[in-house]
Amino acid sequence: MSEPMIWLLVRGVWETLAMTFVSGFFGFVIGLPVGVLLYVTRPGQIIANAKLYRTISAIVNIFRSIPFIILLVWMIPFTRVIVGTSIGLQAAIVPLTVGAAPFIARMVENALLE
């Protein structure tokens, strides 16, 4: 392989790792409190609130059920508002975060239930 090709691959690996870690971090920052909120508002728990629990649980389930490619396209306008572009490294982080947060929230809730 030529040197420019190696640097292109190195850049691609770097961008992939950056997207993974940054979106994972923000997904955790959003998902952890949502998961704890799901746990404490569950019927029979500390702050039992059936309406709030059902609402948050429905939102989490809806976002978990959307295929990522559809979520990616659906979030283009929202991504433009947040980062100013719909392509590139920064633009990919927004839908990755929104896609990861509901899964993390449900994992946190299930971990607290055990």
PAZAPA-4460 file (N, C-alpha, C; in steps of 0.05 Angstrom, whole numbers, plus 32768, in hexadecimal, padded with zeros to 4 digits):
% residues 114
    n_x    n_y    n_z   ca_x   ca_y   ca_z    c_x    c_y    c_z   seq   type   mol
   8011   7FE8   8000   8000   8000   8000   8012   8019   8000     1      M     A
   8007   802D   7FF3   8016   8046   7FF2   8012   8056   800C     2      S     A
   8024   8068   8011   8022   8078   802A   8009   8088   802C     3      E     A
   7FFF   8095   8016   7FE6   80A4   8019   7FCE   8091   8020     4      P     A
   7FCF   8079   8016   7FBA   8066   801D   7FBB   805E   803A     5      M     A
   7FD3   805B   8045   7FD6   8054   8061   7FCB   806B   8072     6      I     A
   7FD2   8084   806B   7FC8   809B   807B   7FAA   809E   8079     7      W     A
   7F9F   8097   8062   7F82   8097   805F   7F74   8082   8071     8      L     A
   7F80   806B   8073   7F76   8056   8085   7F79   805F   80A2     9      L     A
   7F90   806A   80A9   7F94   8074   80C5   7F80   8089   80CC    10      V     A
   7F7B   809B   80BA   7F67   80B0   80BF   7F4B   80A4   80C3    11      R     A
   7F44   8090   80B2   7F2A   8083   80B4   7F27   8074   80CF    12      G     A
   7F3C   8067   80D8   7F3B   8059   80F2   7F39   806D   8108    13      V     A
   7F47   8083   8106   7F46   8098   811B   7F29   80A4   811C    14      W     A
   7F1D   80AA   8106   7F02   80B5   8105   7EEE   80A1   8110    15      E     A
   7EF1   8088   810A   7EDF   8073   8114   7EE2   8071   8133    16      T     A
   7EFA   8071   813D   7EFE   8070   815A   7EF3   8089   8168    17      L     A
   7EF7   80A0   815B   7EED   80B9   8167   7ECE   80B8   8168    18      A     A
   7EC1   80B0   8152   7EA4   80AE   8152   7E9A   809A   8167    19      M     A
   7EA7   8084   8169   7E9F   8070   817D   7EA1   807A   8199    20      T     A
   7EB8   8085   81A0   7EBC   808E   81BC   7EAB   80A6   81C3    21      F     A
   7EA9   80BA   81B1   7E9A   80D2   81B7   7E7C   80CC   81B8    22      V     A
   7E72   80BD   81A5   7E55   80B7   81A6   7E4F   80A4   81BD    23      S     A
   7E62   8092   81C4   7E5E   8081   81DB   7E5D   8091   81F5    24      G     A
   7E6F   80A5   81F7   7E6F   80B6   820F   7E55   80C5   8211    25      F     A
   7E4D   80D3   81FC   7E34   80E2   81FD   7E1B   80D0   8200    26      F     A
   7E1C   80B9   81F3   7E06   80A6   81F7   7E04   809D   8214    27      G     A
   7E1B   809A   8221   7E1B   8093   823D   7E11   80AA   824F    28      F     A
   7E1A   80C3   8248   7E12   80DA   8257   7DF3   80DE   8255    29      V     A
   7DE7   80D8   823E   7DCA   80DA   823C   7DBC   80C1   8246    30      I     A
   7DC7   80A9   8240   7DBA   8090   8247   7DBA   808A   8265    31      G     A
   7DCF   8091   8273   7DD1   808B   8290   7DBA   8098   829F    32      L     A
   7DB7   80B3   829D   7DA1   80BF   82AD   7D85   80B5   82A3    33      P     A
   7D82   80B0   828A   7D68   80A7   8280   7D63   808B   828B    34      V     A
   7D77   807A   828C   7D74   805F   8297   7D6E   8060   82B5    35      G     A
   7D7B   8071   82C4   7D75   8074   82E0   7D59   807F   82E4    36      V     A
   7D51   8092   82D3   7D36   809D   82D5   7D21   8087   82CF    37      L     A
   7D27   8076   82BB   7D15   8060   82B6   7D12   804E   82CE    38      L     A
   7D28   8049   82DB   7D28   8037   82F3   7D19   8043   830A    39      Y     A
   7D1E   805C   8311   7D12   8068   8329   7CF4   806F   8325    40      V     A
   7CEC   8073   830C   7CCF   8079   8307   7CBF   8060   8301    41      T     A
   7CCB   8049   8300   7CBD   8030   82FB   7CAA   802B   8312    42      R     A
   7C92   8020   830D   7C7F   801A   8322   7C8C   8008   8338    43      P     A
   7C89   8011   8351   7C94   8002   8368   7CB0   800B   836F    44      G     A
   7CBB   801F   8362   7CD6   8029   8369   7CD4   8043   8378    45      Q     A
   7CEB   8050   837B   7CEE   8067   838D   7CDB   807E   8386    46      I     A
   7CDB   8086   836D   7CC9   809D   8364   7CB6   8091   834F    47      I     A
   7CA5   8080   8357   7C93   8072   8345   7C81   8087   8337    48      A     A
   7C83   8088   831D   7C72   809A   830D   7C6C   808C   82F3    49      N     A
   7C55   807E   82F2   7C4F   806D   82DB   7C4E   807C   82C1    50      A     A
   7C43   8095   82C1   7C41   80A4   82A8   7C5C   80AB   829D    51      K     A
   7C6E   80B5   82AE   7C89   80BD   82A6   7C98   80A4   829C    52      L     A
   7C95   808E   82AB   7CA3   8076   82A4   7C9A   806C   8288    53      Y     A
   7C80   806B   8284   7C76   8062   826A   7C7E   8074   8253    54      R     A
   7C7F   808E   8258   7C87   80A1   8243   7CA4   809E   823C    55      T     A
   7CB5   809D   8250   7CD2   809A   824A   7CD8   807F   823E    56      I     A
   7CCB   806A   8249   7CCF   804F   823F   7CC6   804D   8221    57      S     A
   7CB0   805A   821A   7CA7   805A   81FF   7CBB   8068   81EC    58      A     A
   7CC5   807F   81F5   7CD9   808D   81E5   7CF2   807D   81E1    59      I     A
   7CFB   8070   81F6   7D13   805F   81F4   7D0E   8048   81E1    60      V     A
   7CF6   803B   81E4   7CF0   8024   81D2   7CED   802D   81B5    61      N     A
   7CE2   8044   81B0   7CDF   804E   8194   7CFB   8053   8188    62      I     A
   7D0D   8060   8197   7D27   8065   818C   7D38   804C   8189    63      F     A
   7D33   8038   819B   7D41   801F   8198   7D38   800F   8180    64      R     A
   7D1F   8013   8177   7D14   8003   8161   7D1A   800F   8146    65      S     A
   7D23   8028   8145   7D28   8035   812B   7D43   802B   8120    66      I     A
   7D44   801F   8108   7D5D   8017   80FC   7D70   802F   80F9    67      P     A
   7D8A   802B   80FD   7D9D   8041   80FF   7D9D   8051   80E5    68      F     A
   7D9C   8045   80CE   7D9E   8054   80B5   7D86   8067   80B2    69      I     A
   7D6F   805E   80BB   7D57   8070   80BB   7D5B   8087   80CF    70      I     A
   7D65   8080   80E6   7D6B   8095   80FA   7D7F   80A9   80F0    71      L     A
   7D93   809F   80E2   7DA7   80B1   80D7   7D9B   80C5   80C3    72      L     A
   7D8A   80BC   80B1   7D7D   80CE   809E   7D6A   80E0   80AC    73      V     A
   7D5A   80D5   80BF   7D46   80E5   80CD   7D53   80FC   80DD    74      W     A
   7D6B   80F7   80E6   7D79   810B   80F8   7D89   8120   80E9    75      M     A
   7D89   811F   80CE   7D99   8132   80BF   7D93   814F   80C6    76      I     A
   7D79   8158   80C7   7D74   8174   80CE   7D7D   817B   80EA    77      P     A
   7D78   8169   80FD   7D80   816D   8119   7D9F   816F   811B    78      F     A
   7DAD   815E   810C   7DCA   815E   810C   7DD4   8179   8101    79      T     A
   7DC8   8183   80EB   7DD0   819D   80E0   7DCD   81B3   80F4    80      R     A
   7DB8   81B2   8104   7DB3   81C7   8118   7DC9   81C6   812E    81      V     A
   7DD0   81AE   8136   7DE3   81AB   814C   7DFF   81B0   8144    82      I     A
   7E09   81A3   812E   7E25   81A6   8126   7E2A   81B6   810D    83      V     A
   7E15   81BF   8100   7E18   81D0   80E8   7E1D   81C2   80CE    84      G     A
   7E1E   81A7   80CE   7E22   8198   80B6   7E15   817D   80B9    85      T     A
   7E10   8170   80A2   7E04   8156   80A4   7E16   8140   809A    86      S     A
   7E30   8147   8095   7E43   8133   808C   7E5D   8136   809D    87      I     A
   7E6C   8122   809F   7E86   8123   80AD   7E85   8117   80C9    88      G     A
   7E9C   8118   80D6   7EA0   810C   80F0   7E8C   8117   8105    89      L     A
   7E8B   8131   8107   7E79   813D   811B   7E5C   8137   8116    90      Q     A
   7E54   8136   80FD   7E38   8131   80F6   7E30   8114   80FD    91      A     A
   7E43   8102   80FB   7E3D   80E5   8100   7E39   80E0   811E    92      A     A
   7E45   80F1   812F   7E44   80ED   814C   7E27   80F0   8156    93      I     A
   7E18   8103   814B   7DFD   8109   8155   7DEB   80F1   8152    94      V     A
   7DE7   80E6   813A   7DD5   80CE   8139   7DE0   80B6   8147    95      P     A
   7DFA   80B3   8148   7E06   809C   8157   7DFF   809F   8175    96      L     A
   7E00   80B7   817F   7DF9   80BC   819B   7DDC   80B6   81A0    97      T     A
   7DCB   80C1   818F   7DAE   80BD   8192   7DA7   80A0   818F    98      V     A
   7DB5   8092   817E   7DB0   8075   817B   7DBA   8065   8193    99      G     A
   7DCF   806D   81A0   7DDB   805E   81B6   7DCD   8063   81D0   100      A     A
   7DC4   807B   81D5   7DB9   8083   81EF   7DA1   8072   81F8   101      A     A
   7D8E   806B   81E7   7D78   805A   81F1   7D81   803E   81F8   102      P     A
   7D94   8033   81EA   7D9E   8019   81F1   7DAC   801A   820C   103      F     A
   7DBC   802E   8210   7DCA   8031   822A   7DB6   8036   8240   104      I     A
   7DA1   8046   823B   7D8D   804B   8250   7D7F   8031   8258   105      A     A
   7D78   8020   8245   7D6B   8007   824B   7D7E   7FF4   825A   106      R     A
   7D97   7FF4   8252   7DAB   7FE3   8260   7DAE   7FEC   827D   107      M     A
   7DAF   8006   8282   7DB1   8011   829D   7D99   8009   82AD   108      V     A
   7D81   800C   82A2   7D69   8005   82B0   7D69   7FE7   82B8   109      E     A
   7D70   7FD6   82A4   7D70   7FB9   82AA   7D86   7FB2   82BE   110      N     A
   7D9D   7FBF   82BD   7DB2   7FBA   82D1   7DA9   7FC1   82ED   111      A     A
   7D9A   7FD7   82F0   7D91   7FE0   830A   7D7A   7FCE   8314   112      L     A
   7D6B   7FC1   8302   7D56   7FAF   830A   7D61   7F95   8315   113      L     A
   7D79   7F8E   830E   7D84   7F74   8317   7D8E   7F76   8333   114      E     A
***
